[in-house]
Amino acid sequence: MATQIMAIVTGEPCDNPIDGSVERAVLDWYDGPLLTLHGVGTSLYLVAWADIDDNTHRWLVMRVSRERFDAFGDGAITFSALFSQPEDGHLYVLDGHGGKTFRCVRVQASDLPADLLPGDVPFPRSEWREQPKLDGDES
């Protein structure tokens, strides 16, 4: 666990976009979920654990289309490309602990500190812990 307090990420204060969401799938796991897919109504959000200090976990959240999510799952889009180039141009930084959000800011992807962006790693569907079943899926 980190001993230093994380730097504050500046952006537009916002409400947590995944508050009240349904977790659709856990895509990466290590001592807890690190990458999850959430549904809010008809919108999908990819949620990635980004950092931790003594009191806070930091998460990156972005809205993602089904097409882009499938391309990510097929390995055609890397993790870093997905988060550095979100379809709507922005993402959310959530700071919290124990399921409670202390702070949420909306940030233009181009303004996100480089050390928060994930590395250039593909997450092909074959390595996911479970296959996400989304509304409208036949299989």
C-alpha angles and dihedrals in degrees: 000000000000119000097201125075113249118250115258113254110220121220143111111314110241146165117268104271093208096048105132092011127146116240104231100181145352105227100177129021137186118152085335138351115316100172123026139168117225132189125213109180105307094337124099124211128193112213120197128184107235112172147343139208131177094289109017145055117206122212132187114215128189136172110241133188120231090245094053091043090053091048088052091049091050090053093246092118122042125223093251093048091050093054099035092051108035116179094242094040098245143072138191129247113208122192117191149113137225094015094306123114114221097178137011126186130177111223133187105241090234090058096051113113108257093233090064095056113097122245123265097271126140118223102202115198092244089068096049117112092230136005110248114236110204130191109281095027112138097198 
